[in-house]
Amino acid sequence: MMDTKKLKQLAKDSVYGLISVCVFLCIWAFGVRTSDIGIVMPGPGKVIYEFIQSFFVPIGKYTMPGHILWSLYRVLPAYIVGSVLGIVIGIAMGWFRYVNSFLRPLYEMIRPIPPIAWIPISIVWFGIGEGSKWFIIFLAAFVPVVLNSISGAKSVDPLLLKCGEMLGADKKYIFRTIVLPYSVPYIFSGLQVALSASWATVVAAEMIRSSEGVGWIIISSMDTNNVTQSLVGIVGIGIVGFILAVMMRELEGRLCRWTVREN
Amino acid sequence: MQMDSKGKLIPVIEGRKICKRFSSKRGEKTVLEDIDLSVSENEFVVLFGPGQCGKTTLMNILSGLDVPTSGTVYCDGEIVQRPAPERGVVFQAMALFPWLTVRGNVAYGLKARGVPRDEWMERSDYFIKLVGLEGFEDAYINRLSGGMKQRVGIARAYCNDPKVLFMDEPFSALDAQTRYMMQDEIARIWETEKKTVVFVTNNIEEAVFLADRIILLTNCPSHVKKEYRIDLPRPRDYTSRDFLLLRDEITKQMDSTL
């Protein structure tokens, strides 16, 4: 239930957020008008106008919603597969000692490699179609989810485990009813990081060769030297990323009601 | 109650020559030394002693949460080596499952052992009512106050129908007012649902109020200094003359061990 106090707080927070956005836009507008940057870079008014315009006038083959849907089509399947596999492997590594000893070295080697470093290899393996893009985004999602799932399963309170044993639960039951739920908040923070990473990686993935997607908007603007189009693409990526993060937080709030304190 | 082949009563919990040593870089530290004790059926035994005397360690060993360095613990004549449902524990740190509701916590043990739904519903209902949490069945743990949380811990341990109930300073995290109330509650619950209880505390009032027998432990290395049988009629009165006399005597004894 939202009470008035909470609502007031929310309104206050929004006002502060709005102020920072306005200040940013003012500095931008001022900078463009008073310096040489104005020669190559449009002001915020033009970018916002073009952004709204892009919903009706296609850039390349599609309008903005079309490009966004294309990018989501590349991100979501890879993100979901990467996350599910990441949770399974991460929990197994965090809970079973020997799974960890076995997989840890491999994982630690893959972990620091940025997903875009795999672009050439992924083209060799999967061609220049959707496969190579999915592969790169898969990696972007998989790595952080594994890391957080490991720490979730590893940090289970030993007292709760003993408590489960004291109450007569066997190993399987303890795993299902204590280890897994304990890890859920950790998994979610991994999923959150992974979602941002996957969405950020789509730009790189669409460099591989594409003729649509928000990443493509930026890549193609480079060819035509169209800075405004580039900024429109950036705004699109930012807004969609923001919406995805909010949706994810909402889902977490619903699934782990027990970690959310109600005062 | 069980008897051995010679017809002698077997205590529900028996500890023989229990020693516990911890070794660290600075050397070995003996916490428990040669502790013998036994608890018979439906007895309320309080392990009482000064601050850091190893009461909790002893309780952990008796319940199977910890293993002794030497010596043996028997529960109904069988050697205790690990935690088991016949030895229920109410933890000082409560150790409730925050992702479960009050009912989920209370019924956890029964569900884990595959008791049919009707039965665990009925039993958990009964014990939730007994500890006074009616109406909170579906509340998550983080919505409860400290006293209510510990009630959940007590109901959870009782619901599993253990042979012995161990309580490790269950009220130490509560404020004084709630503590008195919980002492009354536990005395009442124990009268309704007779159980063998081993209760750890460093609060003398609590000890005299609840115990059939108080086992006074000395400071480290801890051993049994003296035992007191408390025959005051129940429900007890904190301010009665006999209560205060006993309280003074045991306090003096404890001070002399420091």
Interface residues (C-beta under 8 A of the other chain):
Chain A: D157 L159 L160 K162 C163 G164 E165 M166 L167 G168 A169 D170 Y173 T177 I178 P181 Y182 V184 C256 R257 W258 T259 R261 E262
Chain B: S63 G64 L65 R82 P83 A84 P85 R87 G88 V89 F91 A93 A95 F97 P98 W99 L100 Y108 G109 A112 R113 Y140 I141 N142 R143 R156 N160
